[in-house]
Amino acid sequence: MNMQPLRVLVEEQSPPEKKLWRAVLGQAFDDAFGPDRYEKTPNIKKEAVDFLTNYSDVSFINVCENAGFDPNFIKRKVQKKFCDNFTSAIKNLSTKVRNKNDW
């Protein structure tokens, strides 16, 4: 009788599951930092920002890990995005002030 060895279930996710969690994380980034669209309300943006900045929340940690990312890596990406957005806003503001002074 040919007996097959028992397979042990491993907690590693299949690629479709990882893709799904990456899509969830990507949607959170898009909702928080992406362009305003007619279907994105201020509340959706706030919820996404709250989710992406609550680094110790188990949901944030689980989504990051299920997507195959270290939560600290995503935390650094979020912080960089805020910094980039702030820098861009300051540059735009200073350009508007300079242009207004040219009148």
Secondary structure, DSSP 8 states (H G I E B T S, - for coil): --------------HHHHHHHHHHHHHHHHHHHS---TT--HHHHHHHHHHHH-TT-HHHHHHHHHTT--HHHHHHHHHHHHHHHHHHHHHHHHHHHHHHHT-
